[in-house]
Amino acid sequence: MSETIAFKPETLKQVNKIIARYPEGKQKSALIPILHVAQEEFGGWLDVPVMDYVAVILNIKPIEVYEVATFYTMFNMKPVGKYVLQVCRTGPCLTRGSEKILSHIRTQLNIKDGETTADGLFTLKPAECLGACGYAPMMQLGKFYQENLTIEKVDEILNLCRQGTFALD
């Protein structure tokens, strides 16, 4: 028998507060913030039962949830590592060396884009513009941007993560 998907009571209160921000009949407007809550509560990724649960809560069709969740790179459709390295690969970041940074990370971690290391520590996710063009190349790690990246800076970040001393929030 599979486990029933349900938010913890305190999380459900938070979800209901989010839904209450929007007019009656416009609960779909709460989808993105609720997907963030769901991803955090259910292991860092959104599987189909979780997305179906969100659809029930919002009284919308599951496909409406799938369309949003699969469109945005901030949502994970499969399990990810403790540290998700989202490296920007557009315009300014590309011209300032993001491909070199991505290549270095791939080599250092022995993974390809979208993969997670065997120890479950790192996932590499190339990202579209993260909106910090003036600080390129950059990546998002946890809630924070790591800017003006160099190979040395990336190695330092990876080492801090391996030591468990890199703060994600």
C-alpha positions in Angstrom: 0.0 0.0 0.0 1.4 3.4 -0.9 1.8 6.3 1.5 -1.0 8.9 1.4 0.2 12.3 0.2 -0.8 15.1 2.6 0.7 18.2 3.9 1.5 18.4 7.6 -1.2 20.3 9.5 1.1 23.4 10.0 2.0 23.3 6.3 -1.7 23.0 5.3 -2.3 26.2 7.3 0.4 27.9 5.3 -1.1 26.6 2.1 -4.5 27.9 3.0 -3.1 31.3 3.8 -1.5 31.4 0.4 -4.8 30.4 -1.3 -6.7 33.1 0.7 -4.5 35.8 -0.9 -6.5 35.3 -4.2 -10.1 36.0 -5.0 -12.7 33.2 -5.0 -12.5 31.2 -8.1 -8.9 32.3 -8.8 -7.1 29.8 -6.6 -5.0 28.7 -9.5 -3.0 31.9 -8.9 -1.6 30.2 -5.8 -0.1 27.4 -7.9 3.6 28.5 -8.0 3.9 29.3 -4.3 2.2 26.1 -3.3 4.4 24.1 -5.6 7.4 25.6 -3.8 5.9 24.5 -0.5 5.1 21.1 -1.8 8.6 20.6 -3.2 10.1 21.6 0.2 7.8 19.3 2.2 8.0 16.2 0.0 11.7 15.6 -0.4 12.9 18.4 -2.7 11.1 17.2 -5.9 7.6 16.9 -7.3 6.4 13.5 -8.3 3.0 12.8 -10.0 1.2 12.0 -6.7 2.4 15.2 -5.2 1.3 17.3 -8.2 -2.1 15.5 -8.2 -2.5 16.4 -4.6 -1.8 20.0 -5.3 -4.4 19.9 -8.1 -7.0 18.6 -5.7 -6.2 21.3 -3.1 -6.5 24.0 -5.8 -9.5 22.4 -7.5 -7.8 22.4 -10.8 -6.9 19.7 -13.4 -3.7 17.8 -12.8 -2.4 18.8 -16.3 -2.6 22.4 -15.2 -0.1 21.6 -12.4 2.1 19.5 -14.6 2.4 22.3 -17.2 3.6 24.8 -14.7 5.9 22.4 -12.7 7.6 21.1 -15.9 8.1 24.6 -17.4 10.1 26.2 -14.6 13.6 25.0 -13.8 13.1 25.8 -10.1 10.9 22.7 -9.8 12.5 19.3 -9.8 10.8 16.5 -11.5 13.1 13.8 -10.1 15.0 13.4 -6.8 18.0 15.8 -6.5 21.1 16.1 -4.4 21.4 18.1 -1.3 23.2 20.8 -3.3 21.5 21.8 -6.6 24.0 23.8 -8.7 22.0 25.9 -11.1 24.5 27.5 -13.5 23.2 30.2 -15.7 24.1 29.6 -19.4 22.6 32.5 -21.2 23.9 35.7 -22.7 26.2 37.5 -20.3 27.1 34.4 -18.3 28.0 32.5 -21.5 30.2 35.3 -22.8 31.9 35.5 -19.4 32.7 31.8 -19.1 29.7 29.9 -17.8 30.3 27.0 -20.2 33.8 26.7 -18.8 32.3 26.6 -15.3 29.7 24.0 -16.3 32.4 21.9 -18.0 34.6 22.1 -14.9 31.7 21.1 -12.6 30.8 18.2 -14.9 34.4 16.9 -14.7 34.8 17.5 -11.0 31.6 15.7 -10.1 31.7 13.2 -13.0 28.1 13.9 -13.9 26.2 15.3 -16.9 23.6 18.1 -16.9 20.5 17.0 -14.9 22.3 14.2 -13.1 23.0 13.7 -9.4 26.3 12.4 -8.0 26.2 8.8 -6.8 26.5 10.0 -3.2 23.4 12.1 -3.6 25.3 15.3 -2.7 25.2 17.3 -5.9 22.8 17.8 -8.8 23.9 19.9 -11.8 21.1 21.9 -13.5 22.1 24.4 -16.2 19.6 27.3 -16.0 18.3 30.0 -18.2 18.7 33.6 -17.1 18.8 34.0 -13.3 18.8 37.7 -13.5 22.2 38.6 -12.2 23.8 39.6 -15.5 26.1 42.2 -14.0 27.8 39.5 -11.9 28.3 36.8 -14.5 29.1 34.0 -14.6 26.9 32.9 -11.7 24.9 30.1 -10.3 22.2 29.7 -7.7 22.9 27.3 -4.9 20.2 27.1 -2.3 18.6 30.5 -1.8 21.7 32.4 -2.7 23.5 33.5 -5.9 27.2 32.7 -6.3 28.5 35.4 -8.5 31.6 36.3 -10.5 32.5 32.6 -10.6 36.0 31.3 -11.4 37.2 27.8 -11.4 38.9 28.4 -8.1 35.7 29.9 -6.5 33.7 26.9 -7.8 36.3 24.5 -6.3 36.0 26.3 -2.9 32.2 26.1 -3.0 32.3 22.4 -3.8 34.7 21.8 -1.0 32.5 23.7 1.5 29.5 21.6 0.4 31.5 18.4 0.8 32.5 19.4 4.3 28.8 20.3 5.1 29.7 23.9 5.9 28.0 25.6 3.0 24.7 27.3 4.2 21.8 26.8 1.9 19.5 29.3 3.6 
